[in-house]
Amino acid sequence: MKYILSCLLIFINLLNLSAQSIHSKIDSLIQAYAAINKFNGNIVITRYGKTIIEGSYGYRDISKKIKLSGDDTFQIASLTKTFTAVLILKLIEEKQLSLDTRITEFFPKIHPETNITIAHLLNHTSGIREVLRNESFKQRIISGKKTDRKELVMYFSTQPLDFEPGSTFSYSNSGYDLLGFVAERVTGMDYGSAVKRYLFTPLGMTGSGFDYLRFKGSKKTVPYEYISTRRQVLAPIWDWSWTGASGGLYTNMDDLLKWNDALKYNRVISANSLEKSYERIQGDYGLGWFIDSYYGKTVAYHPGNLEGATSYFGRIPQDDICIIMLINQTSTWIETIAAKLIAILYEKPYTLPVPKQSVELSPEMLKRYAGRYDVSSAYQTVILLLNNQLYLQTAGQKPFRIYAENENKFFVEDSNMSIAISADKAGKLTLVIRDGLTTKSGEHL
């Protein structure tokens, strides 16, 4: 008996040491991303209901020197789509909709010549034109102007489809905004009220809501386009009329843990509905979730990205793992971080991020890259060669130095901006500038 007890104690101690090691590795990973200005936010990971790590890294409000805490509120951007999808599946279980319901039952003018269904919208296979591809709309978003359902429905109706419904996966905010309009028609209430009535209130998610611009809570995080010790760039909060059911919700860590429990214990939709939503239909997407596989485990997840807001909610049902990250800054690294977190959880190899290092290019290559690039009339772009160094000048602004990471990739110090230059078979150069979530490109003139 003593031998059995001793073995049991050794096993428990080994588990505790493993948990401590995983906690330490995760903390070191997040600290490393914070050190290169890629993580300012909160994280929590649970397994079998127990917390592996819960931490806050950075600031809720830098100007006031207020550090983040676990109960702070964040915009969740496209993570909103999982809530919209579950709301629609709830209405389907209540027999108020079906996956085969045609969108023309609610909006007869939206491409009646085709058979666009609820399933197509949920899976991003409707072919409906993406609103954010419209430059005039993007300018209105940036300037803080509103839109409304009538204008958006008109846009969906008059713009040609990108492809035959059901034939191709193409991620679409427009499709989810339209699902929000459908939910409004079915429930008789606006989208924010419907989510509160069907999801937030029954689950006790008191820190969650819709329309971050209007939210006045004391735990509201300030959104930033960029954060470093030397400079911070504030990000505007988009009006809810543009984000809608595709990206207009806000929440906190505690409420997302309640959300995880609600999914796990089928408190909103049945296990059968959830399992169906986790099945790939087109691309790596089900019904409101991206579906991936790591180390033989299925991962259902969704990221969220707006200027000033980044989120991640992932579940590995087989091992009851939940990964949540909420960040109040623009970041394109969230899925990379999540992949490394999963590697740590399964004790697989991973690497820590390191600051970018510059390399020297030959004088011939520097000279080749210099010149004008046909990006757009409003964003005239020139790469200048000054004293054997490259500088980028855009839209008539002051030139700034760009550093070569390798022969084709460049970075800007203390900035989210990255630049890539590639050549086609004929040697024609194409410049791609990524600044946060914005991408611009042009050919060498």
C-alpha positions in Angstrom: 0.0 0.0 0.0 2.8 2.4 0.9 4.4 1.6 -2.5 1.2 2.5 -4.3 0.9 5.7 -2.4 4.5 6.6 -3.1 4.0 6.0 -6.8 0.9 8.1 -6.8 2.6 11.0 -5.0 5.5 10.8 -7.5 3.0 10.9 -10.4 1.2 13.9 -8.9 4.5 15.7 -8.4 5.5 15.1 -12.0 2.2 16.5 -13.2 2.7 19.6 -11.1 6.2 20.0 -12.4 5.0 19.6 -16.0 2.2 22.2 -15.3 4.8 24.6 -13.9 7.1 24.1 -16.8 4.3 24.8 -19.3 3.2 27.9 -17.4 6.8 29.2 -17.5 7.2 28.5 -21.2 4.0 30.2 -22.1 4.9 33.2 -19.9 8.3 33.4 -21.6 6.7 33.2 -25.0 4.2 36.0 -24.4 7.0 38.2 -22.7 9.1 37.7 -25.8 6.3 38.9 -28.1 5.6 41.8 -25.7 9.3 42.7 -25.9 9.1 43.2 -29.7 5.9 45.2 -29.4 3.6 42.4 -30.7 1.5 41.6 -27.6 -0.2 44.1 -25.3 -3.1 42.2 -23.7 -4.5 39.4 -21.6 -4.3 35.6 -22.0 -5.9 32.7 -20.3 -5.6 29.0 -21.1 -7.5 26.2 -19.4 -7.4 22.4 -19.6 -10.0 20.2 -18.1 -11.5 23.2 -16.3 -8.2 24.1 -14.6 -6.3 27.3 -15.4 -2.8 26.7 -16.9 -2.0 30.4 -17.2 -3.8 33.7 -16.7 -1.9 36.9 -17.2 -1.9 40.5 -18.2 0.9 42.1 -20.3 1.0 45.8 -20.9 -1.3 48.7 -20.5 -5.0 49.4 -20.6 -4.2 53.1 -21.1 -0.6 54.1 -21.7 -1.1 57.9 -21.4 -2.6 57.4 -17.9 0.0 54.6 -17.0 -2.9 52.2 -16.2 -1.7 48.6 -16.6 -4.0 45.8 -17.8 -6.0 43.7 -15.4 -7.8 40.4 -15.9 -11.3 42.0 -16.0 -10.6 44.6 -18.7 -12.9 44.9 -21.7 -11.7 44.6 -25.3 -13.1 44.8 -28.7 -13.1 41.3 -30.2 -13.5 42.2 -33.9 -14.2 39.1 -36.1 -14.4 36.8 -33.0 -17.9 38.2 -33.1 -18.6 35.8 -36.0 -18.6 32.8 -33.6 -21.4 34.4 -31.6 -23.3 35.3 -34.7 -23.0 31.8 -36.0 -24.2 30.3 -32.7 -27.1 32.7 -32.6 -28.2 31.6 -36.1 -27.8 27.9 -35.1 -29.9 28.6 -32.0 -32.7 30.0 -34.3 -32.4 27.0 -36.5 -32.8 24.7 -33.5 -35.9 26.7 -32.7 -37.2 26.0 -36.2 -37.2 29.7 -37.1 -34.6 29.1 -39.8 -32.8 26.3 -41.6 -29.4 26.0 -43.2 -31.2 25.8 -46.5 -33.3 28.9 -46.0 -32.7 31.2 -49.0 -31.6 34.8 -48.2 -34.3 36.1 -50.7 -37.0 35.1 -48.1 -35.8 38.1 -46.2 -34.2 40.3 -48.8 -35.8 39.5 -52.2 -33.5 41.8 -54.2 -30.2 40.2 -53.1 -29.4 38.2 -56.2 -32.7 36.3 -56.7 -31.2 34.6 -59.8 -29.0 32.5 -57.4 -29.7 30.2 -54.4 -27.7 31.9 -51.6 -28.6 30.2 -48.3 -27.9 30.6 -44.6 -25.3 27.9 -44.9 -23.4 29.8 -47.6 -23.3 32.9 -45.4 -22.1 30.9 -42.4 -19.4 29.2 -44.4 -18.2 32.3 -46.4 -19.2 30.7 -49.7 -22.0 33.1 -50.7 -20.0 35.1 -53.3 -21.4 38.4 -51.9 -19.0 41.3 -52.5 -16.9 42.3 -49.4 -17.8 45.8 -48.2 -14.2 46.5 -47.1 -13.1 46.2 -50.7 -15.0 49.4 -51.5 -12.6 52.3 -51.2 -15.3 55.0 -50.7 -16.7 52.9 -47.8 -13.3 52.5 -46.3 -12.8 56.2 -46.3 -16.1 56.7 -44.6 -15.2 54.1 -42.0 -11.9 55.9 -41.2 -13.6 59.3 -41.1 -16.2 58.0 -38.6 -19.3 58.3 -40.9 -22.1 55.8 -40.5 -23.9 53.5 -42.9 -27.2 51.6 -42.4 -29.0 48.4 -43.3 -30.7 49.9 -46.4 -27.4 51.1 -47.9 -25.6 47.8 -47.2 -28.4 45.6 -48.6 -28.4 47.8 -51.7 -24.7 47.2 -52.1 -25.1 43.5 -51.7 -27.9 43.5 -54.2 -26.3 45.6 -56.9 -22.7 44.4 -56.8 -21.9 41.3 -58.9 -21.2 38.1 -57.1 -17.5 37.1 -56.9 -18.4 33.5 -57.7 -21.3 31.0 -57.9 -22.6 30.4 -54.3 -21.2 27.3 -52.7 -18.3 26.9 -55.2 -15.5 28.8 -53.4 -14.5 29.9 -49.9 -13.8 33.6 -49.6 -13.8 35.2 -46.1 -16.6 37.7 -46.0 -17.5 40.3 -43.4 -20.5 41.2 -45.6 -21.9 37.7 -45.3 -21.9 37.9 -41.5 -23.4 41.4 -41.5 -26.2 39.9 -43.6 -26.7 37.1 -41.1 -27.1 39.8 -38.4 -29.8 41.4 -40.6 -31.5 38.0 -40.8 -31.4 37.5 -37.0 -33.0 41.0 -36.6 -35.9 40.0 -39.0 -36.4 36.7 -37.2 -36.2 37.9 -33.6 -37.8 41.3 -34.1 -34.9 43.1 -32.3 -31.7 44.7 -33.3 -28.5 42.5 -33.4 -27.0 43.8 -30.2 -30.3 43.1 -28.3 -30.7 39.7 -29.9 -27.2 38.6 -28.8 -27.9 39.9 -25.3 -31.3 38.1 -25.1 -30.2 34.8 -26.6 -26.6 34.5 -25.4 -25.2 37.0 -23.0 -28.0 37.2 -20.4 -28.7 33.5 -20.1 -25.0 32.8 -19.7 -24.3 35.6 -17.2 -21.9 37.4 -19.6 -22.5 40.7 -17.9 -19.2 42.2 -19.2 -20.1 41.7 -22.9 -22.0 43.9 -25.3 -22.3 45.6 -28.7 -21.0 49.0 -29.9 -17.7 49.7 -28.3 -17.7 53.4 -29.3 -20.7 54.0 -27.0 -19.5 51.7 -24.2 -18.5 53.7 -21.1 -17.3 51.1 -18.7 -14.4 51.9 -16.4 -12.5 48.8 -17.6 -12.6 49.8 -21.3 -9.2 49.4 -23.0 -7.8 52.1 -25.2 -7.1 50.8 -28.7 -3.7 51.3 -30.3 -2.5 50.9 -33.9 1.1 50.6 -32.5 2.7 50.4 -29.1 6.4 50.6 -28.1 8.3 52.2 -25.3 9.2 55.2 -27.6 5.8 55.9 -29.3 2.2 54.9 -29.3 -0.4 55.5 -32.1 -4.0 55.5 -31.1 -6.5 53.6 -33.3 -10.0 55.0 -34.1 -13.0 52.9 -33.0 -15.2 52.0 -36.0 -18.8 52.9 -35.8 -21.0 49.8 -35.1 -22.9 50.3 -38.3 -19.9 49.0 -40.2 -18.8 46.2 -37.9 -22.2 44.9 -37.1 -22.6 41.1 -36.7 -19.2 40.5 -38.3 -17.1 42.4 -35.7 -19.1 44.7 -33.4 -19.0 42.9 -30.0 -16.8 43.5 -26.9 -16.1 41.3 -23.9 -13.6 40.2 -21.3 -11.7 37.1 -20.2 -14.1 35.9 -17.6 -17.1 36.1 -20.0 -15.2 34.2 -22.7 -14.5 31.4 -20.1 -18.3 31.3 -19.5 -18.7 31.1 -23.3 -16.4 28.2 -23.4 -18.3 26.4 -20.7 -21.6 27.1 -22.5 -20.3 25.5 -25.7 -18.8 22.6 -23.7 -21.9 21.8 -21.8 -24.4 22.6 -24.6 -26.1 25.5 -22.8 -27.0 27.3 -25.9 -26.9 24.9 -28.8 -26.9 21.1 -28.9 -23.8 19.0 -29.1 -24.9 17.9 -32.6 -25.2 21.5 -33.8 -21.8 22.4 -32.4 -20.2 19.3 -34.0 -21.7 20.2 -37.4 -20.2 23.7 -37.0 -16.8 22.2 -36.5 -16.9 20.2 -39.8 -14.9 21.7 -42.7 -17.2 22.6 -45.6 -15.1 24.8 -47.9 -11.5 25.7 -47.1 -10.5 25.3 -43.5 -13.9 26.7 -42.3 -17.0 25.2 -40.9 -20.0 27.2 -39.6 -18.5 30.2 -37.8 -15.2 28.5 -37.0 -11.8 28.0 -38.6 -10.9 24.3 -38.3 -7.3 23.1 -38.1 -5.3 20.1 -36.9 -2.2 20.1 -34.7 -0.5 17.0 -33.5 -3.5 14.9 -34.4 -5.9 17.2 -32.5 -8.7 19.2 -34.1 -8.6 22.9 -33.2 -11.7 25.0 -33.7 -10.9 28.7 -33.4 -11.5 32.2 -34.6 -9.2 35.2 -34.6 -10.4 38.8 -34.6 -8.5 41.8 -36.2 -9.4 45.5 -36.3 -7.1 48.4 -36.1 -6.5 48.6 -32.4 -8.1 45.2 -31.5 -6.9 41.6 -31.9 -8.5 38.5 -30.4 -8.2 34.8 -30.4 -10.6 32.1 -29.0 -9.6 28.5 -29.7 -10.9 25.1 -28.4 -9.4 21.7 -28.6 -12.5 19.6 -27.6 -10.6 16.3 -27.5 -8.5 17.5 -24.6 -10.9 20.1 -23.2 -8.4 22.9 -23.9 -9.4 26.6 -24.3 -7.1 29.3 -25.4 -8.1 33.0 -25.1 -6.2 36.1 -26.0 -7.4 39.7 -26.0 -5.2 42.5 -27.2 -5.8 46.2 -27.5 -3.4 46.8 -30.4 -3.2 46.0 -34.1 -1.4 42.7 -34.5 -1.1 40.2 -37.3 0.8 37.7 -35.1 -2.1 36.2 -33.1 -2.4 32.9 -35.0 1.4 32.4 -35.0 1.3 32.9 -31.2 -1.6 30.5 -30.9 0.3 27.8 -32.9 3.3 28.1 -30.6 1.0 28.0 -27.5 -0.4 24.7 -28.8 3.1 23.4 -29.4 4.0 24.2 -25.8 0.8 22.5 -24.5 1.7 19.3 -26.4 5.4 19.6 -25.6 6.4 20.1 -29.2 9.3 22.2 -30.6 8.7 26.0 -31.0 10.8 29.1 -31.3 10.8 32.4 -29.5 10.5 35.5 -31.6 13.6 37.7 -31.9 14.0 41.3 -33.0 14.5 41.7 -36.7 18.1 42.1 -37.8 19.2 44.0 -40.9 21.6 42.7 -43.6 23.6 44.6 -46.2 22.6 44.4 -49.9 24.9 44.8 -52.8 25.1 48.3 -54.4 23.6 46.8 -57.6 20.5 45.5 -55.8 20.0 48.7 -53.9 20.1 50.6 -57.2 17.7 48.1 -58.8 15.0 48.6 -56.1 15.2 52.5 -56.2 12.6 54.3 -58.2 8.8 55.0 -58.4 6.1 52.4 -57.9 2.6 52.6 -59.3 0.6 52.1 -56.1 -2.1 54.7 -56.6 -2.5 58.4 -57.4 -3.4 59.1 -53.8 -0.5 57.1 -52.4 2.5 58.0 -54.7 5.4 55.8 -53.7 9.1 56.2 -54.2 12.1 54.2 -53.0 15.1 56.6 -52.7 18.7 55.6 -52.7 20.6 58.0 -50.5 24.2 57.4 -49.3 23.9 53.6 -50.1 20.8 53.4 -48.0 17.1 52.9 -49.1 14.4 55.2 -48.0 10.6 54.9 -48.6 8.5 58.0 -49.4 4.7 57.7 -49.6 2.0 60.2 -50.4 4.5 63.1 -50.3 5.5 62.5 -46.7 9.0 62.7 -45.3 11.1 59.7 -46.4 12.1 57.1 -43.8 14.7 54.5 -43.9 13.9 50.9 -44.6 16.2 48.0 -43.5 16.7 44.8 -45.5 15.8 41.7 -43.6 16.9 39.7 -46.6 17.1 40.3 -50.4 13.3 40.7 -50.7 12.0 41.7 -47.4 12.4 45.0 -45.5 11.3 46.5 -42.2 10.9 49.9 -40.6 12.3 50.4 -37.1 9.7 50.9 -34.4 6.8 50.3 -36.7 4.3 47.7 -37.8 5.2 48.4 -41.5 6.9 45.7 -43.6 7.9 45.8 -47.3 8.4 43.1 -49.8 9.8 43.4 -53.3 9.4 40.5 -55.8 10.3 40.0 -59.4 8.3 38.1 -62.1 9.9 35.9 -64.7 10.5 39.0 -66.9 12.3 40.8 -64.1 9.4 43.3 -63.4 9.4 44.4 -59.8 6.3 44.5 -57.6 6.3 46.3 -54.2 4.0 45.3 -51.4 3.6 47.5 -48.3 1.9 46.1 -45.3 1.2 48.6 -42.5 -0.9 46.9 -39.8 -4.0 45.5 -41.5 -3.6 47.6 -44.6 -1.9 46.3 -47.7 -0.9 48.3 -50.8 1.0 47.2 -53.9 2.4 48.6 -57.1 4.7 47.8 -60.0 8.1 49.5 -60.6 7.8 52.2 -63.2 
